[in-house]
Each structure stands twice: as structure tokens, then as C-alpha cells.
Amino acid sequence: MEEIKHRMRSNPKRRIAMAVSNDLLTDQRVARHRQALEEAGCEVLVVGRNDLPLRHQRGWRFYAELNWQLWRRLRKEAVDVVWANDSDTLPGCYMASLRSGVKLVMDAHELMPEVPELVDKPLVRWVWRTIERLLMPCCDGLLTVCGSIAAHYRNELGVQMSVVRNLPAGAPVPVRPHEEGQQRILLYQGRVNKGRGVDWAIDALEWLPDCRLVVAGDGDLLEEMQRRAASKPWSDRIRFTGRLMPHELEQMTLEADVGLVMLEDIGLSYHYALPNRVGDFVRAGVPMVVSDLPEMAAVVRRYKVGEIMREPGAEALAQSVRRILDRHWTDDDFAAARRDMNWEKEKNTLTALLDQVTRQQ
């Protein structure tokens, strides 16, 4: 009994408070990180926007209030680590970490100052860049979703970041054989925002009469894309599901014949992106069409799990889809990608980062 008590005192449970600016309902990256850290023996508290008394829901007032409320909430928590998810929670988390023995970790899900929505807003971009320049070097640990973003921050700010790719948990799923006579399903999953290629997917059905499109997600341009779809003669082959819960989206992915991962080259955040749906499609055995951008194209080029669009636009997308549909796909086609792109590998990097941070004096 004394030996057990000694082990418990020498290896106390680490307490982590995570902050995120969304409502957490569909944030699978945060959910996976929480589970991995809890499996490593940590107590994890996650605070999202729905957990805070916020009067504003968008614009600079939202971000100012969000970080004020994060500071007020997290400063009261007895934690060892404050964990900021993205730059938009970093100020509040930084202030909450200014206590003896409390460490600060930041996870950059994207290059926030370089998202397409901010391309034409130089003042807003300057604000977020300034926040990152001042606060990221103060972090005890930094991580992000891909090597290109890590290299960008290393070159710009001189910081070192661990890479924990946004990959799904769970065993791979056998490739689903196509039943003759059924329409093929093209699946777009994610935010319906600027530069996501949903308009290309809608227009591409003109050249793909044997296909139908499912758009799973919501966003700033959802209503505009719904109107665009309704104006097409093939509107009956387009379905908008709205935002789905993770288990619903997983089932939808398993039913797809082609996954669509298109981004326009607008801003460095999209240029360097490695969307989580790339890993989702690999796990599900669904070949994908991706834009010719560094991280996502590298996966397809290395593992031959789909097609790279030769140029932006609906017609190029349709041509890429047709090349996929003209080929017979098996589990062997995804074997190499699945060996590399799995959450079990990634969570080891995550827990190693935590160990390094908590060992620091």
C-alpha cells in the first residue's frame, strides 16, 4: 500500500484546461486530443463558446469578449497546462497561464491570419499576426496539423512546432464495392465557405450524369450554394445535409464513391492545408479528388489514393472524378496510406509533447 501511495505522489494526474472558439459539437480534432490525453492519465477540461456567457457572436467584439471570458474562467481552474486551440483563443489562455507552475500550449489548426476571409482585411490580419508574434514564442509547447505550417511559423517567428496530423481514430473500413446501376456519390464534407470549391462540385455534375453530389456541412456560403444548385437542371442530384454529428458524417463517408477535397489557392492557410477529410477518406477506402496544393497533393501523389486536379474549376474536377470512376479500387490501393496515416501514430507525438512541457521547470 505504501508503494502505491508513493507512485501516486511521484506521478500525479496532470490537469489540462483546453479552450476553443467553436461550439465543440463537431470538432473531432479537439475530441481526439482530449481522449488521447485522458488515456495518458490526464484530467481534461474543454471550454467552448457555448460554455461562456457571450453577448456577441461574431466580429472583433466576439473575439475580445471570448478571450476576456476565457481568462475569467480559466484563471480559477487549478490546472497544470492551459491549452489554446488556434490563435483566436491564445490571448485569454496566455493571461490565464500567468501563474506559478502553469504551462501554456497552443495548437494551430490552421494559419489563422492567412485564411481567405481575411485576404482583403489587412488591418485584421495585422492584429492576428501581431498576437501570434507576441504570444507564440511565450508558449511552452506548440503543435500544428502539417509540416508546411510548422515550417512557416519556424521561418516567421523562429518557433519549433510538433506536427500532429488531423487523422481519424478507429480501424480502416473495407472498400465498398459499387453496385451496378446505382448513381455514384460524390461527397463534400466541411465548411461551405469561400474558396472551398463547392461551386465547382455543383457545376461539375453537368459532365457527370451518372453522379449525385452530397454537401455535408454549413457555412457562410451555404444559402448561396443552395440557390446555385436550385438553378441547375440537375438540381435533383444535389443534396445539402447541413452540419452532421461525427457518427452521421462517418456513415455518410462510408457510402461515398468519391471524396472531394478542393481548395482554391487563396491565402497561405489554404495553400498549406491538410484537411481532416483526407484522412477520413483514406480510412474509409474512398478515393479522392484534391487540389494541386502542397500537403494534400503530396498524399495523393505518394500513395496513389485518388486524383490531383490539373487546374481549378468544374470541368477539371469532372475529369478527375471520371478517371477515379473508371478504375476499380480495392483495399490494397489504400494499404500504404493507412499504415502511415493513422491516429495511433499521431497521438504518441501528442503525449510526448505534453511530457516535454510538464517536465520543464
N, C-alpha and C positions, 0 to 999 in steps of 0.2 A: 504493500500500500504506500509506504514512504517513497519507494522508487517511482510509482505512478505519479504521486504528487510532485516529485522533483521534475519529472519530464514535463508535466503541465506548466510548472512555473518557468522552466527554461525555454519552452516553445509555446508562448501564449497565442491565443487566437488573434489574428490581425483583423482590425476593423477598418472598413473602407466605406467612404461615402462617395457615390457616383452622382454626377449632375449631367443632365441632358436637356436640351431646349425643346424637344418634341413631347408628345403625349405618351410615348413608350409602347403603345398598343402594337405597333408593327415593327419596332426597332429590334431586329433579330441580332444585330451585332452586339448591342448592349446586353441583350438577354443571354447570348452565348458567353460573353465575358463574365457576366455575373455568375453563371452556373460554373464556369471553369474555376473562378476564384473561390467560390464556396466549396467546390470539390477539393481545393487545395487547403481547406481549413480556415477560410476567412469568413467573417461576418460582413455582408454587403448590404448597404442601404442605397437604393436608387431613387433619386428625386427628379421628377419631370415637371413640365409646365402645369400639369393638372394637379400637382401636389402643392402648388404655391398660390397665394391669393393675388392673382394678377388682374389688373383692370384693363390693361392694354394687350392686344393680341397680335399686333404687327408694327413694323416700323421701328424707329430709334427708341421710342418710348417703351416698346415691349422689351427690347434688349437691355435698356437701362434698368427697368423695373425688375426684369428677370434676374439680373446679376445682383441687384440690391437684395431681393428676396432670397436668393441662394446664399448670400453672405449671412443674412439674418438667421436662416435655417441651419446652415452647416456649422456655423461658429459654435452652436450649442451642442453639437454632437461630439461625443467622446470617441474620436477616431484616430487611427494611425496614418491614414492616407486619404487625401481629398483628390478625387479623380474627375477631371474635366473632360467631357466629350465634346470636342470641337472648340474653336476659338470663341464662339458666342457664349460659352459658359466659363471661360477662363478667368475673366476679372473677378467674378464672385468667388470662384474656387480659390484663386490666389489669395484674396483677402481672408477667406476662411482658414487658409493653411498657415497664417502668420501667428502660429502658436508653437510653443516649445514641443519638439518631437513629432510634429505633424509634417508629413511629406506631401508633395504635390506631383501628380501625374497628369499628363494631357494626352488624349487620343485624338489625332486629327483624322477624321473620316474622309476629309477632302481638303483641297486648298481653298478655304472659305473666301479669301479676298479675290480669288480668281474665278468665282462661279459666273456663269453667263448673265445672271440677273444683275450683276454689279459691273459688267463691262463698260456700260455708259454712265457709271456713277463714280467719278474719280474721287470725290470727297469721301464717300462711304468706304471705298477701297482703301484710301489712305488711313482712315480710322482703324479699320481691322488690321491692316499691315502694321500700324504703329503699336497696337495692342500686342500683336504677335512678337514684334521686335523687342518690346519691353519685357514681356512676361514669359515667353517660351524659354529663354535662357535661364530663368529662375526655377524652372521645373526640375524636380529630382529624377523624373523619368518621362520619356517621350516615346510615343509609338504612332504608327500610321498604317495605311492599308496596302501600300505598294512601294517598291524600291524607287520609282521615279519621284514620288512626293518626298520620300526621305532624302533623296539627293538634292531636290530643290531647296529644302529647308537647310540642309548642310551647307549648300553654296551661299544661300542668302543670309543665314543667321549664325552659321558656324555650330549648329547643334547636331547631336547624334540621335537618331531615332531608330528604335526597333521596328521591324516590319511584322505585323500580324494581319495576314490577308483575311478578307471578309468571306469566309468559306462556310458552307453548311455543315452541321453535325449529322451523324447518322450514316448507316451503311449505304453503299451505292444501290441503285434500283435497276433491275434488268431492263434493257431496251425494249420498248413496247412495239410489237410488230404492227404494221399497218394493215388494216382490213380493206380489201378491195371494194371500191365503190363509195367509200366514205370520203367526205371532204377533208382535206388536210388542214390542221390547225396551226396557225401562226400565233405565237404568244408574245405580247409585250407586257412586261411587268415592271412597275416602278412609277415614279412621279411623271405626271403628264405636264411637263414644264417646257420652257424654251430650250430648243436645241436637242430634244430627246428623240427626234425622228418619227414621232407618231404620225405626223402628216405624210411622211414618205410611205409608212406602212399602209395607211388608208388608200393612198393613190396607187400603190403597187398592186392592189387587187385587180386593177384593170387588165394586167397581164397574167394574172393567176386565177383563172375562172374555177379551178378545182380547189381553191383555198378559201378559208374564212379566217378572220382576224379577231382575236380576243385581246382587249386592252384592260389589264388588271392594275388599277391604281387610280389615284386622283391627283389633282394639282391645279396650278394657276390657269392652265390652258384646257382644262377638261371640257368645259362648255363649248369653247371654240372648236375643239376637235370633234365633239358630238355634232355640232352644226355642219362641219365639213363632211363628216361621214353621211349625215342625212341627205346631203345634196348629191350624193353619188348614186348612179343606177344600181350599184352593187351594195347599197346600204344594208340590205337584209343579210349580208355576210359579215357584218361587223357588230361586235358586242362589246359594250363597256360594262365592266362588273363593278366599278368603284373600288375603293380600298378593301382588301381582303385581310382576314386574320391569317397568321402564318400557316396554320394547318389547312386552310382553304386554298391558299396560294400554292402550297406544296402539291395538293391534289390536282389543281389546275395545270401545274407544270408537268406532272406525270402524264397528262392527257395530250400534251402538245406534240407536234411533229417537227416544228422548227422554232427555236428561240430567237428573239430579235433583241440585239444589244447595239443599238445605233446611237451615236452621239455626234453632233456637229462639233467641229474644231473651233469652239468659241471659248476662249479663256483657258488658262493652264489647268484649271481644275478638271475640265472635261478632257483636255488633251492627255493628261496623265492618269485618267480614271481607270480603275479596275472594278467595275460594278459587281455587287454580290451575286447578281443573276448569272454571271459567267460560271461561278462555282455551282449555283443551283442547277444549271443545265448540264454541267458535267456529271454531277451526282445522279441526275435523273436520266442520263443517257439520251439527251435531246441535242442534236446538232444545232449549231447557232450561226447566225449571220452577225458579224461585228464590223464596226467602222475600222478604217485603217489608221488607228491611233496606237501609240507605243505599247501600252500594257496589255490591252485586250487582244490586239492583233498578234502579240508575241505568244499568247496562249494558243490561239488557233494555228499559228504558223508552226509552233513547236510540236503540238500534239495532234494536229490534223482532226480537230473535232468540229469543223464547220467550214465556213467560207468568210473571206475578208472582202468587203465591198471595194470594188476597184475605184469607185468615185462616189461622192454623195448623191442622194436623190432616189426617187421612187423607182425609176426604171432599172438602175443599177442594183437596188435592193431586190427587185423581182427576179433579175437574172441570177443573183446569188442564191435566192430561195430555190429557184428551179434546179440549179446544179445540186443542191442538197437533196431535193425530192427525187432526182433521177438516180440517186445512189442508194444501195441497200446498206443499212447501218446495223452493226452488231455490238455486243458488249466489248469485243476485242478492240474496237475503234476507240473506246474510252478508257481502256485499261491503264495506259501510261499516265494520262492526265489524272485519273483517280488516285494513282499511287502518290502523286505529288500534291494534288490539291485536295487535302482533307483536313478537317478541323483538329484531329488528334495531333498533328504536327504543329499546327499554329498555336494551340493552347499551351504547349510546352514553352514556346517563346514568351507568351504572356506571363506565365507563372515565374519564369526565370527573371523577367524584368521586375516583377514585384519583389522577388527575393533580393535582387540587387538594390532596389530602392530602400527596402526596410533595413538592410544591413548598413546603410550609410549613416554616419554619425553627424 
